[in-house]
Amino acid sequence: MKLSDIKTLITSGTIILAVGLYLVFSKPTDEQPQTNDNIQYNSVTQEQKHYRITPELAMNETGKQLIDVEFISANDGLSL
């Protein structure tokens, strides 16, 4: 058996083991989210819900206030 074959076997086995452990020990996604009376949601289907966090809710939960800002430009870190 070649050295590259052994490396491939070890790498594949590690990935398969990691995915298997993740599937075994991950939390189930069937849990219902905790609802807060201030969160408004529109039910599309039983499985899919869209939550809307309002500025008022954010201010009440965090205790912080909104400040007015002026958008000048966006910088993605790439220079042309």
C-alpha positions as YAML, in Angstrom:
chain: A
units: angstrom
residues:
- id: 1
  name: MET
  ca: [0.00, 0.00, 0.00]
- id: 2
  name: LYS
  ca: [1.38, 3.39, -0.97]
- id: 3
  name: LEU
  ca: [1.87, 6.23, 1.51]
- id: 4
  name: SER
  ca: [-0.67, 8.41, -0.33]
- id: 5
  name: ASP
  ca: [-3.27, 5.62, -0.02]
- id: 6
  name: ILE
  ca: [-2.69, 5.43, 3.73]
- id: 7
  name: LYS
  ca: [-3.05, 9.22, 4.07]
- id: 8
  name: THR
  ca: [-6.28, 9.14, 2.08]
- id: 9
  name: LEU
  ca: [-7.63, 6.29, 4.21]
- id: 10
  name: ILE
  ca: [-6.78, 8.09, 7.47]
- id: 11
  name: THR
  ca: [-8.28, 11.38, 6.25]
- id: 12
  name: SER
  ca: [-11.48, 9.72, 5.00]
- id: 13
  name: GLY
  ca: [-11.83, 7.71, 8.20]
- id: 14
  name: THR
  ca: [-11.39, 10.83, 10.33]
- id: 15
  name: ILE
  ca: [-14.04, 12.72, 8.36]
- id: 16
  name: ILE
  ca: [-16.49, 9.82, 8.54]
- id: 17
  name: LEU
  ca: [-15.88, 9.46, 12.28]
- id: 18
  name: ALA
  ca: [-16.40, 13.20, 12.86]
- id: 19
  name: VAL
  ca: [-19.68, 13.24, 10.91]
- id: 20
  name: GLY
  ca: [-20.88, 10.14, 12.73]
- id: 21
  name: LEU
  ca: [-20.09, 11.63, 16.15]
- id: 22
  name: TYR
  ca: [-21.82, 14.86, 15.16]
- id: 23
  name: LEU
  ca: [-24.97, 13.00, 14.15]
- id: 24
  name: VAL
  ca: [-24.99, 10.95, 17.35]
- id: 25
  name: PHE
  ca: [-24.32, 13.75, 19.82]
- id: 26
  name: SER
  ca: [-26.00, 16.77, 18.16]
- id: 27
  name: LYS
  ca: [-29.20, 18.14, 19.66]
- id: 28
  name: PRO
  ca: [-32.41, 17.30, 17.83]
- id: 29
  name: THR
  ca: [-33.83, 20.16, 15.78]
- id: 30
  name: ASP
  ca: [-37.44, 19.32, 16.65]
- id: 31
  name: GLU
  ca: [-37.31, 21.50, 19.76]
- id: 32
  name: GLN
  ca: [-39.78, 24.36, 19.91]
- id: 33
  name: PRO
  ca: [-38.14, 27.77, 20.29]
- id: 34
  name: GLN
  ca: [-38.79, 29.68, 23.49]
- id: 35
  name: THR
  ca: [-41.27, 32.39, 22.73]
- id: 36
  name: ASN
  ca: [-41.26, 35.86, 24.18]
- id: 37
  name: ASP
  ca: [-44.48, 37.82, 24.27]
- id: 38
  name: ASN
  ca: [-42.75, 40.79, 22.62]
- id: 39
  name: ILE
  ca: [-41.55, 38.78, 19.59]
- id: 40
  name: GLN
  ca: [-43.98, 38.92, 16.70]
- id: 41
  name: TYR
  ca: [-44.06, 36.00, 14.28]
- id: 42
  name: ASN
  ca: [-46.06, 34.99, 11.26]
- id: 43
  name: SER
  ca: [-46.58, 31.26, 10.89]
- id: 44
  name: VAL
  ca: [-46.01, 30.10, 7.32]
- id: 45
  name: THR
  ca: [-46.09, 26.39, 8.09]
- id: 46
  name: GLN
  ca: [-45.81, 24.40, 11.29]
- id: 47
  name: GLU
  ca: [-42.09, 23.78, 10.64]
- id: 48
  name: GLN
  ca: [-41.13, 27.24, 9.37]
- id: 49
  name: LYS
  ca: [-41.68, 30.46, 11.32]
- id: 50
  name: HIS
  ca: [-40.44, 33.95, 10.55]
- id: 51
  name: TYR
  ca: [-39.51, 36.03, 13.57]
- id: 52
  name: ARG
  ca: [-39.42, 39.80, 13.55]
- id: 53
  name: ILE
  ca: [-37.30, 41.55, 16.17]
- id: 54
  name: THR
  ca: [-38.38, 45.15, 16.37]
- id: 55
  name: PRO
  ca: [-36.14, 48.03, 17.47]
- id: 56
  name: GLU
  ca: [-38.40, 48.50, 20.48]
- id: 57
  name: LEU
  ca: [-37.89, 44.87, 21.52]
- id: 58
  name: ALA
  ca: [-34.12, 45.18, 21.10]
- id: 59
  name: MET
  ca: [-34.04, 48.36, 23.20]
- id: 60
  name: ASN
  ca: [-36.17, 46.78, 25.93]
- id: 61
  name: GLU
  ca: [-34.11, 43.57, 26.06]
- id: 62
  name: THR
  ca: [-30.65, 45.16, 25.95]
- id: 63
  name: GLY
  ca: [-31.31, 48.44, 27.73]
- id: 64
  name: LYS
  ca: [-29.46, 50.30, 24.99]
- id: 65
  name: GLN
  ca: [-30.81, 53.17, 22.90]
- id: 66
  name: LEU
  ca: [-30.74, 53.66, 19.14]
- id: 67
  name: ILE
  ca: [-28.58, 56.41, 17.73]
- id: 68
  name: ASP
  ca: [-28.99, 58.15, 14.38]
- id: 69
  name: VAL
  ca: [-26.14, 57.60, 11.93]
- id: 70
  name: GLU
  ca: [-25.43, 58.60, 8.35]
- id: 71
  name: PHE
  ca: [-24.31, 55.91, 5.90]
- id: 72
  name: ILE
  ca: [-21.29, 57.10, 3.92]
- id: 73
  name: SER
  ca: [-19.97, 54.07, 2.06]
- id: 74
  name: ALA
  ca: [-19.38, 50.33, 2.25]
- id: 75
  name: ASN
  ca: [-15.88, 48.86, 2.37]
- id: 76
  name: ASP
  ca: [-15.48, 45.16, 1.71]
- id: 77
  name: GLY
  ca: [-11.73, 45.21, 2.29]
- id: 78
  name: LEU
  ca: [-10.78, 44.88, -1.36]
- id: 79
  name: SER
  ca: [-8.96, 47.76, -2.98]
- id: 80
  name: LEU
  ca: [-9.30, 48.37, -6.69]
...
